[in-house]
Amino acid sequence: MTDVLGKSKQLYVSIKSKNKILYDGNVLTLTSKNESGVFDILLLHTNFITLVRDYVIIDKGLPTEKRFDFEKGVLYVIANKVDIYIGI
C-alpha cells in the first residue's frame, strides 16, 4: 500500500528467532510489552530500540491479527522498519 508519492503506508516487520524467520512483511500496527508496559508502534514511529517480553501482536484488532509468544527479545525501529529478534 503506497500513497500518491510512492511512500509506504505500512510498517515493514521482520520477526526472527535463532533458527527461523517467524514473520516477514508489511503491517499496519505492532503491539508489544517492555519494562514500562504495553506499547504500540505505528507508521512514522520515532527510531527506537527496546527489550521486549512475552509477545508481539501485529495488526491487533484487525482480521490480519497475528500473535507471537516468546520469553524475551530485542526490538528496534528505524524508518518504518521494525526488526525483532526473539529467544536471545
FENWODA-V438139 format. One record per residue. N is the residue number from 1. SS is DSSP state (H for helix, E for strand, L for the rest). PSI is psi in whole degrees, -180 to 180 (* if undefined). D_FIRST is the distance of its C-alpha to the first C-alpha in Angstrom with 2 decimals. Layout:
# FENWODA-V438139
n=N ss=SS psi=PSI d_first=D_FIRST
n=N ss=SS psi=PSI d_first=D_FIRST
This chain:
# FENWODA-V438139
n=1 ss=L psi=124 d_first=0.00
n=2 ss=E psi=160 d_first=3.83
n=3 ss=L psi=-173 d_first=7.08
n=4 ss=L psi=-20 d_first=10.17
n=5 ss=L psi=3 d_first=11.40
n=6 ss=L psi=9 d_first=8.77
n=7 ss=L psi=144 d_first=8.41
n=8 ss=E psi=143 d_first=5.96
n=9 ss=L psi=15 d_first=5.75
n=10 ss=L psi=160 d_first=6.83
n=11 ss=E psi=145 d_first=10.17
n=12 ss=E psi=125 d_first=11.25
n=13 ss=E psi=134 d_first=14.41
n=14 ss=E psi=123 d_first=17.41
n=15 ss=E psi=120 d_first=20.44
n=16 ss=E psi=142 d_first=23.57
n=17 ss=L psi=-177 d_first=27.19
n=18 ss=L psi=-32 d_first=30.13
n=19 ss=L psi=-18 d_first=29.97
n=20 ss=L psi=167 d_first=26.42
n=21 ss=E psi=120 d_first=22.67
n=22 ss=E psi=-32 d_first=21.93
n=23 ss=E psi=143 d_first=18.14
n=24 ss=E psi=103 d_first=15.65
n=25 ss=E psi=-174 d_first=11.89
n=26 ss=E psi=143 d_first=8.92
n=27 ss=E psi=166 d_first=10.03
n=28 ss=L psi=-36 d_first=10.10
n=29 ss=L psi=160 d_first=13.83
n=30 ss=E psi=133 d_first=16.73
n=31 ss=E psi=138 d_first=20.38
n=32 ss=E psi=-170 d_first=23.50
n=33 ss=E psi=138 d_first=27.10
n=34 ss=E psi=-167 d_first=29.29
n=35 ss=L psi=-20 d_first=32.86
n=36 ss=L psi=-12 d_first=31.97
n=37 ss=E psi=-165 d_first=30.29
n=38 ss=E psi=140 d_first=26.93
n=39 ss=E psi=160 d_first=23.95
n=40 ss=E psi=149 d_first=20.21
n=41 ss=E psi=127 d_first=17.58
n=42 ss=L psi=171 d_first=14.62
n=43 ss=L psi=141 d_first=12.19
n=44 ss=L psi=22 d_first=14.68
n=45 ss=L psi=148 d_first=17.47
n=46 ss=L psi=154 d_first=20.55
n=47 ss=L psi=140 d_first=21.57
n=48 ss=E psi=141 d_first=23.48
n=49 ss=E psi=140 d_first=25.52
n=50 ss=E psi=158 d_first=27.37
n=51 ss=E psi=134 d_first=29.23
n=52 ss=E psi=160 d_first=27.75
n=53 ss=E psi=158 d_first=29.65
n=54 ss=E psi=-52 d_first=29.67
n=55 ss=E psi=163 d_first=26.01
n=56 ss=E psi=133 d_first=22.27
n=57 ss=E psi=126 d_first=20.14
n=58 ss=E psi=142 d_first=16.39
n=59 ss=L psi=48 d_first=14.70
n=60 ss=L psi=130 d_first=18.25
n=61 ss=L psi=2 d_first=19.15
n=62 ss=L psi=162 d_first=16.18
n=63 ss=L psi=-23 d_first=16.67
n=64 ss=L psi=10 d_first=14.81
n=65 ss=L psi=136 d_first=17.32
n=66 ss=E psi=142 d_first=19.13
n=67 ss=E psi=137 d_first=22.14
n=68 ss=E psi=116 d_first=23.77
n=69 ss=E psi=140 d_first=27.40
n=70 ss=E psi=171 d_first=29.39
n=71 ss=E psi=-55 d_first=32.24
n=72 ss=E psi=161 d_first=30.89
n=73 ss=E psi=-178 d_first=28.44
n=74 ss=E psi=135 d_first=26.99
n=75 ss=E psi=135 d_first=23.57
n=76 ss=E psi=146 d_first=22.29
n=77 ss=E psi=127 d_first=19.34
n=78 ss=E psi=118 d_first=18.89
n=79 ss=L psi=57 d_first=16.19
n=80 ss=L psi=17 d_first=13.34
n=81 ss=E psi=127 d_first=14.69
n=82 ss=E psi=122 d_first=16.91
n=83 ss=E psi=131 d_first=19.70
n=84 ss=E psi=127 d_first=22.13
n=85 ss=E psi=118 d_first=25.43
n=86 ss=E psi=159 d_first=27.47
n=87 ss=L psi=29 d_first=31.08
n=88 ss=L psi=* d_first=32.45
